[in-house]
């Protein structure tokens, strides 16, 4: 399985070395450095326009009239999110040049705000915080806005400005990922850390997949694992977030409310040890990184294995086997 994962792009190889093999730090750094110059990372960097945008726009490409199937994933926001997922070193020359162009030129379609000032929807602003924090940009203003938009149940919802008082898993996971990245970069504040913890509790109270009120599954699509996840929520994305959050926090045994989600994750392992790509979100892309739905996915396999390595490493063997 490790050989299969390592026979791939530098963006996967360096994360396999770090998360699954405990390779020496210098080996991980050397492999990660290749993301900027080889494979998918280099291809994405080369697609940035001289105007600092990918495909001509910030959240949507230009031109775009809404008539094509799905949502296009080729504009600046989703291109930067993919570069972050690939692990492009934010200190690399390629990253610094690309982000400088975005800072100087990219404006949100909603109100013409500079990219790292954010816009009005928390699902989008969560992404902007994650990107700004990762690439070394100042996004404290967006964080303050997000803290003021947290709902009474602990999560966030892009529909709040239209009257919704209940949170959304999708909006909440995007905000949580942003707050965690900001905390990693800056240390956060007592207020931002408390907000993150409340948002995590929103997901945990629902076992990462169920309605708190009835215990019913919220959405069958969440049982299907995608990559890239875009703005969507699924159970693997939720688990991988908590793995990352636990690594930043004090550790300790994983919450017992992960058990059902982890059981689902184990059940989806194929006889050959892989996990499949199951729910590709339709829309325009720059290029494919996998063979399509129904085929073994290196990205999902990497993410699943590191979740299980984290969970089983913190759980007594009998409990881990039964999850």
N, C-alpha and C positions, 0 to 999 in steps of 0.2 A: 504494500500500500504506500509506504514512504517513497519507494522508487518511482511509482506511478505519479505521485504528487510532485516529486522533484523533477520529473521529466516534463517540465512545463515552463511557463514564463517566469522571469525573475521576481515578479510581484507575488507569485504564489510561493516560489522557492524560499525567499527570505523569511516569509511568515511560517512556513513549515519548519525551517531551521530554528526559528525562535520559539515557536509554540509547541512543537511536537518532538524535537530532538535534543533540546538543551545544548545546541551547538555553541562554541565559543563566541563571545560578543563580536570579536573582530571578523569572524567568518560571516556572521549575520550582517554586520555593517557593510562588508564588501559586496555581498549579494544584493543588499538593498540599494546600494549606490548604482547598480546596473539598471534600476527601474527608469532612471532619467535618460538613459542612453540606448536602451535595448527594448525590444518587445512592445507591449501594449502601452507602457508609460511614455516611451519615446514617440510612438505613433500619435498618442493624444496630444502631447506637447506640440508636435509638428502641425496639428490641425488648428491651433489657435491663430486667429486672424491678426493682421497688423493693427486692427482697431482694438485689440485686447479681448475680443469676444470669440466664442466658439459658435459657429453657424449663425453669426450675425446678431445674436440676442442674448439677454441675460437669463431669463427663465424660459422663454420660447424662442425658437429660431426665427430669423427674418429671411424671406417672407414665411408667414404661417397663417392660414385662414381657418383652421380648425376642422377641415374636411377630411384629413387623412386618418386612417385607422389608429386608434390609441393616441397616446400623448407622445410628442417627440422628446427624445432624451439627449439631444445633441447640442443644446445651447450651453451657455457658460456655467450655470449652476450645476447641472448634472455632469458636465465634463470635469469640473473641479471635484465634485463628490467622488467620482470614479478615481481620479488621481489620488485622492485621500485614501480610498479603499485599497488602491494598489500599493500604498505606502511610499509614495514619492517623498523623498527626504525634503522637508520644507527648507532646509538650509542649503540645498543644492543650487547651483547656478541656474539650472533650468526652472526650478520652482520659483526662485526669487524673481526671475525675469517675467515669468508668466503672471505671477500675482501682482507685480508692480503694474503691468498693463491693465489688469482687471481693476485695481484700485484707481487708476487714473482715468479709465474710460467706461467702465461698465455701470449702467444705471438701471434700476428696477423699472419694469414696464408700468407698475401700479402707480407710481408717483414721481418717477425720475430721481429717486434717492441714490446716492452712491452705494455701491454694492455692500460695503462693510458698515453702512449705516442701517441696513435692513429695510424692510417695508412694513406691512401691517398684519400679515397673517402669521400666526405663531408656527404653523407647520413649515412655512418658508423661512421664518426667522430662526427656527431651530437649526436648520441647515446652514444659514448664514453664520450663526455663532460657531458651529462646528468647524466650518471652513476657516473663518477668521482666526479662531484660536489655534487651529492646527498649523496654519501658515503664518502665524506670528503677527496678525493684524489686531488692532484695538476694536473690540466689539462689546465693551462694557455697557454701552448705551442700549444695545439690543437686549442684553441680559436683564437690565433693569426693567425694560418693557415686558419681557416674558414673565418676570416675577410678579408684576402687577396684573397679569392676565391669567394666573393660575386659578382654576375653578375650585369651588368648595369641596368637590370630591377628590381633589388632589392632582388632577390631570389638566390637560389643555384641549381645546377644540377650535379649529379654524372657523367653525360656525358660530362661535360665541358672539361675534359682532352682529349676527343676525338672530340672536335671541336664544341660542342653545345654552342650557345650564348644565349639561352633562358632557363629560370629557370623551374624547376619541382616542382609541388605542394608537391609531396612525399618527395623529398630531402629537400625542404624548411621547411616543418613542422618538420622534424627530427632535423634540425639545430636550428630552433626557440625554440623548447623544450629544447635543450641543452643550448642555450644561456640564456634562462630564468632561468633554474636551476642554472647555473653558477652565474648569477647575484644575485639570491637569496642567494647563499652561500658566495659570495665574495663582493657583491656590484657592481661588474662589473667595466668597465671603460667607459669614455665618448664615446670611439670608439665602444665598444661592444654594448652599449645601443643604439647608433645611428644605428648600423647595424641591431639590432633586430627590431627597429622601421621601417627601410626600408623594412625588410623582411615581417613584418606584413602588410605594405602598399601594397606589391606585392599581398598578398591574398585578401585584402580588395578591391583593384581596380578591382578584378575579382569576387567580391561578394561571395568568398569562393568556387565558383563552375563553373564560366563561363570564356570563352576566352575574353580577353580584346579587341581583334581585331574585333570580330564578335558578341559577346554576346552569342554565342552558349554554351551549356553544354559541358564541357570538356570530362567527362567520366561518363556514366550512373552508373557505379559501385560506384561512390562517393555518390550516393543517398541511398545506402544500408549500414547499420551500422554493423560494425564488432567489435569483441572483442575476444582476444587481437588484437590490430591494427597492430602489427608487424612493418613493414616499410611502410605500405600502408597509403594513405590519404583517408579520407571520411569526409563528412560535419560535422558529430558529433565530430570527432576528432578535426577539425578546430575550432568549436565553443567551445569545452571544453578547448582548448588551450587559446583562447581569454578570457574566463572566468577566467582562472588562471592568465593570464597576467594583466588583469584589476585589480585583487585583489592585485597585486604587485605594480601597478602604482598608480597614484593619484585618480583614479576612474573617476567619471563624467558619463554622459549619454552614453549608448553604441552607437557606430557608426551606422548611418542609413543604412549603407551597409550590416549590419547583417540581415536585415529584411527578405529577401527571404530565407536564410538558416534557420532562426528561424521558419518561416512559414512551411518549409518542416519538421522540427523537430516536430512541433505541429501536423502536419497532420499524422504522423506515430504513434501517441499514440493510443493504442488499446482501445476498449470499457471498458476493465477492468482496464485501467489506466497504463498498462505496455507498454514497447517497446520490440520489438522482436530482437532476434539475426538473422541477415539476410545474412551475407556474410563471413562465416568462411574461412580464408585463408588456403588452404590445405597444409598438411605437417605433418611430425612426431612431436608428442607432448609428454610431460611427462605424463599428465593426463588431462581429460576433467574437466572443471569447470561449464559447462552449458549443457543443454539438446539438443543443436544443432539448426541449422537454422530453422526458422519458429516457434520456441518456445519462450515464454517470457524469457527475459534476465535480470537478476538482475543487471549485469554490465551496460548494455545499459540504463536500467531504472534509475539507480543511476546517471549516467552521464547526461542523458537527463533532469532529474528533477533538478539537480544542475545548469545546464545551464539556464533553465527557471527561476529558483529562482533568479539567478544573473541578467538575462536580465530584468525580470519583476520588480525586485527591483530597477532598474536604469532607467526604462522607464515609462513615464506617462501612467496611466491605459488605456486610449483610444488607445494610440499607441501600447501598449503591446498586447491588445486584437486583434488588426488588423494585427499584424505581422504574 
